[in-house]
Amino acid sequence: MKKVGISFLLVGFILSFICCKNDKLVNEDNLQIDGHPAWIMQSNIYEVNVRQYTPEGTLNAFAKHLDRLKAMGVETIWFMPINPISKVDRKGSLGSYYAVSDFTSINPEFGTLEDFKNVVKAIHDRGMKVIIDWVPNHTGADHRWLKQHPDFYVKDSAGKAAVAFDWADVRQLDFKNPVLQDSMVAAMKFWIKDTDIDGFRCDVAWNVPANFWKKSIPQLKKMKNVFMLAEGDSTYLPKSGFDAVYPWHMFKMMEKVAKGERPAFSLDSINKENETRYPKNTIQMYFTSNHDENSWNKADYGTFPNDVHAPFAVFTQTMKNSVPLIYSGQEEPTLRALKFFDKDPMEFKNLKREKFYKTLLHLRKRNIALSANASFKKVEAGNKDVIYAYTRKKDNKKILVILNFSNKEQSIKISDKTLLGKAHNVFNEKEETLSGNERKIKPWGYEVYEY
């Protein structure tokens, strides 16, 4: 009888342990690492241009791509602004997403609020997250606040609401007004409470004062463990509560390396500067393209054309302190500047880069060595002017990345003995034995190994 009793106790303990583990799994969305949502650390971001994504340009039409994106490894969906667009001073036939006329409504071009809620649920049902583009710096030229709350706006010399910068279709908000601040926070809370989104990408965050972010972000994070991404690279942004910023210094250097204007080791200077530029563990969203870079600066088909794209894409997916971004259509790839103010749908027919991105996205998800807070170490592997190699490591996992940032075949040789021996070649999916012998890497080549 005693043995039976002990057995029952043991079974009870095991079941209790499993229940506790399950509770932890159920609540893991609430966990944080280094002050950030734990779910973002090995995640990635896929930016959705709803207007151009399908011929219909609707949320429901986009939703048909969710299974494909999930299979590719996408973890976090970022929707460009989904709010209605002002008609006054509208640019083009459809206007700029960023000329918002109502902060708590859906652009009828895309569908209804109910459509958006259904898409968010569909994304969550697939184990993915949702963030939306938020435009706090300004409104469109016919936002209701212009009549109801004219004191919400900065005034020009004529006493009218001032144009924001040289963007004629928008008006500059005045964050010195505490009522405006409260109204903006309330609008952001609406989307968390009513649609269950998981965070915000904040447009022109660098021109909104720190006191607003310090006031708003804690309130939003109290509602849900949201991810806050700032468009900007100012030091005050992560200090004000943002989880991630834009890596503009690194992106500009990447462009110069791609053109052959700077050596590969110039990337090291940016990494070193970032160590003092930002608070420890600040995340940066690395990319080869986004909506601005695509529409105005020929990314990635012009900045990283043809084969040049691949090693830089690997770089963005494996760099330290990063959460990588893929822009709509890069998996196709869409090799043109998408129109910003008019309809210009992309197509998804060939998906030539899909396998490439799938390999990288799944690697990041399964291997903690690519977590945003995993360690980074440079490795000598060849001519430092063109060969850029490094390891990422966390716990007992390690990744080796070797990149050829040149249009010529290069010799590479690994001298670090800790990297020699058996390793898994991620892209050819084979086990290899790495030796210290010299070998070749093709022009714009890339190699990634798991240990």
N, C-alpha and C positions, 0 to 999 in steps of 0.2 A: 504493500500500500504506500509506503514511504516513497518508493521509486516512482510509482505512478503519480503521486502528488508532486514530486520534484519535476517530473516530465511536464505536467500541466503548468506548473509555475514557469518552467523554461519556455514553453510554447507561448504563455501569456506575455512573458518578457519580450520575446521575439516579435509578437504581434504588436505590442505596445511600441517597440522600437520602429517597426515598419510604419505604424500610424504617425509617429512623430516625424519620421523621414518624409512621409507623404504631405504632412502639414507644412513642413519646411519647403517642399517643392511647390505646393499650392501658393505659398506666400513669398516665393523667391522673387517675384516682381517688386517686392518692397525692400529688398536687400540693396545695400550700397557698398561700393569699393572705392576707396580714396575720395569719398564724398560724392561720387557719381552713381547713377543707377547701375547696378551690377549687370543688368541686361545689355548695356551698351558696350561693355568692355571688349567683347569678342564679336561685336555686331558689325554691320556695315550699313550704308545708307544708299538708297536708290531714289533719285529725284525724278518726280513725275510731272511732265508738262502735259496736263490734261487736254488742253486745247488741241495740241498737235499729235497726241498719242495715237488717235484713231480718226478715221474719216468722220465719225459722229462727233468726236470731241466731248464726250460725256463721261461721267463717273461710271455709269453702268457699262459702257463700252470698254472702258479701261479695266473694269473688274474681270473681264474675260481673260485677261493676261495674268491674273494672280497665280494660277497654278504653274504657269511657265516660269514666272519670276521666283516662286517658292522653290521649284526644282533647280533653278540656277543657283540658289543659295542666298537670295535677297532676304535680309532680316528686318530692315526698317524702311518703310515707305515715307518719303517726304513729298507732300503735295505742294506745288507752287500755289500762290494764293487762290483760294476757292471762293472768295467774297465777290459780291456784285461790283461791277466796274462803272465808274462815273461816265456820264455822257457829255457833260460840259468839258470843253477843251480836249476831248478824246483824241488820241493818236490812232491813225489808221482806221480800219473799219470796225475793229473789235475792242481797241484800247489796250492799255497796259494792265496786266494783272495787279500791278502795284499802285493803281489809282483807285483805291477802295472807296465805295460809296456807302457801305454798311458793314460794320464789323461783326454783326451777329446774324448774317444771312448768307445764303449760297447763291453764287452766280447762276442765274437761270440758264445760261449757256451750257452749264455742266449738269443740271438736273435740279433736284430738290434737296432740302435738308434731310428728308427721310432717305433719299438715295445715298447721301453721304453716310448717314448712320449705318445703313446696310452694308456699305463698302467697308467701313471701319470694322464692323462685326465680322465680315468675311475675311478681312486681313487678320484679325485677332484669332479667328477660328483656325487659321493656318499657322498659328504660333508666331506671327510677325507683329511688328509695332508700327504705329502711325504718328508722324509729326506733321504739322501744317506750317506753312509760311505765314508769318505774322508781320504786319506793316505798321509799326508804332510811330515812326518818325513823321508821317504825313498822312493826309487823306486825299481822295479825289476831289475834283473841283466842284462837285455838287453833293458832297456828304451832308446829311441833315444837320450835323453839328455846326455847319457854317451859318445856318439861320437860327438854330436853337441855342447854340453856345458860341457866339462869335469870339468870346474871350478865351476860347480854347486855342486860338491861333496867334502866331506871330504876325504883327502888322507891318506892311510896307510903308513907304513914305507918304502914300495917299490914304493911309488908315485902313486899307483893305487887307484881307488875309494874304500873306506873302507867299509867293511861289517858292517851293523847296528847291534850293540850288538853281539849276537851269532847266528843271523838269516842269515844263509849262502846264502839264495836266494835273499837278498835285499842289497842295497847300501845306505849309509848314506848321506843325502843332507846337504849342508852347508848353513845355513841361515844367515851367515855373508855376503853372496853375495846378494847385492840389486837387481840384475837382476833376480836371482832365485826367490826372494820374489815376484817381479812383475809378473813373469811367473806363479807362483803358484796362485796368486790372479786372474790372467786372466783366468786360467783354472777353478777356482771355479765359477767365474762369468758366464762362458760358460753354466754351468748346470742350473743356475737360469734363464738366458736370453733365452736359447734355449729349455729347457725342463720344465721350470716353477716349479721346486722343491721348497720346503718350508723350507729347512735348511740342516744342515750337522751334522753328528756325526763324530768328528775328532779323528782319531786313533793316539795313542801315543802323544796326545796333550801336555802331560807333558814334552816332550823332545824338543818341538819347542819353541823358545824364545818368551818372552812377546812382544817384539817390533814388531814381525810379526803379532801376533793376534791383537794388538792395531792398526796396520796399515790396516789389511785386514777386520776385522769384521765390522767396521763402513762403509766401502765401500760396503760390501755385504748387510748390513741392509739398506743402502740408496737405493739399487735396489729393495728390497722387505723386508717385515717384517718377516725375517727368524728367525728360532730357531737354536741356536748354542749349541751343546752338546759336552763337552770335555771328552775324555777318560782320566781320571786322577782325582786326588783329591787335587792337589796343590793349595794353596791359591791364587797364582798369576793368575790362569785361570779365575775365575769370575771377578777378578779385571781388567783383560785384555779384557773383553767384552763377555765372555761366559755366556749364560743363565743358563746352568746346568752342573753339574760335577757328577762323580761317587761317590757313598757312601761307599768307601772301608772300612773305619773304622767301620761303622755300619754293613756292610755285614760280616766282620770277627767276630764281636761280636755275630751276629745272629747265625753263625755257632757254636760258643762255647756254646751259650745258648741251641741250638738244641741238642748238645751232652751231656748236663748236666754238662759241665765244668765250667760254670758261671751262676749265678742266673739271673732271668729275669730283676731285677732292674739294672743290669749292662748296659742295653740299655740306661738308663738315663744318664750315664756318657758320652756316645757318643753324645747324644743330647746336653748336656751342653757344651762339647768341641766344637761342631759345631757352637755354638753361638759366640764363639770367633775366631774360625778357619776361618770362611767365612764372607764376607760382608753380611749385613742384606738382607734377601729375596733371597739369593742364592738357586736355585733349585737343588735338588739331584734326580737322577734317580734310584729309589729303585727297586730291583729285587731279585728273588730266583734263576735265571739262566740267562745266556747269552751265546753267541757262545764260548767264551773262557772257561767259567766255565763249560759248558757242555762237551766240547771236552777234556779238560785237568784235571778237578777237580770233575767230577762226580755230577755236579749239574743238576737238583735238586734231582735226584733219589738216590744219595748217601749222599749229604749234608743235605737234608730234605726229607728222604725216607718215602714212604707210607703216613700215616696220619699226619706225622710231617709237611708235606708241607703246609697243609691248614692254620693253624694259622699264619705261617710266610708269606704266600701269602696275607692274610688279612692285616697283618702288613704293607707290602710293598704298598698295595693299599690305606691305610688310614693314613699313617704316615705324619707328618708335613713337609712342604717345599719339598714335593716329587711330582714327576711325575712317575708313576709306569710303569714298563716294563714287557712284557710277551715275552718269546722267542718262536720261531717256534716249534710247536709240544707240548708245555706244556699243551694245552687244550686236547690233545689226551688221556693220556700223552705219549710222547716218552721217555721211561725209559732206555736209553742207551746213551753212548757217540757217537755222530755222527762223522764219519771220516772227517778229515779236508782237506786232499789233494786228496781224491778219491771219487768216486760216492758212496753214501750210503743213498738212499732215505728213508724218513720217510713215514708213512702211516697215513691217517685220516679216520678211520673206526668207532671207538667207541665214541670218543669225550666225555669221561667220566667227564672231568673237565669243559666242555663248559658252562653248566648251572651255575656252581660255579663262573667262571670268568665273565659270562654275568651279574650276580647279582651285582658283585663288580663294573664292568665297567659302567653299567647303573646308579648305585648309584652315582658314582663320577660325571657323566655327569649332572645328574639332581639336585644334592644337592651341593650348593655353600660352605657348611661346609667342603667339601673335596677339595676345591680349594687349590692350592699350598701355598697360603698366608693366609689360615684360621688359627685361633689360635689353640693352643694345650695345654691341661691341663691333668696332671696325676690324676687318680682317685684311691682311696683305695677300693679294692673289694675282698681282700683275702690275702693269703700267698704271700707276695711280692717276694719270691724266685722263684715262678712259675707262679703266676697270674700277668698279665700285662694289665692294664685297663686305658683308657684315653678318653677324649672328644675332638672333633674338632668343632669349632664354627665360624660362620661368619654371620653377620647381624642377622636375627632372626631364623637362621637354626642351628641345633645342631645334632651331631652324637656321640653315645656312643659305644666304642669298648671294649670288654672283651675277653682276650685270655688266654688259659691255655697252657703254654709252658712246659708240663710234660706228662708222659705216665700214669699218675694216675688220677682218678676222684678227683676233688677238690671241696671244699666248697667256695661259693662266697656270698658276702653280700654287698649291696650298701648302704653306710651311707650318701652320699651326697643327701640331701632332694630335691635339685633342679632337681635331676634325677629320682625321684620317680613319679609315676603316669602313664598316658597313653603314650605309645610309639609304634612305628611300628617296629616289628621284621623283619629285612630285609630278612633273609634267609628262615623263614617259612611263610613270607608274611601275617602275622596276626597282628592285633592290640592287645597289651598286656598292662596290668597294672603292672608296676614294683613296688614292695614293698621293704621295708627294711629288709625283712625276709631272713634268710639263705637258700640257695638252692645249687644244685649241677651243676657242669659243667663237661662234659665228658673228658676223656684223649685227649689231643691235640685239645680241643674244642675251639670254637669261637662263639661269639655272637655280632651282630651289630644292633643297634637301631637308628631309626630316630625320632626326636622330631619336 
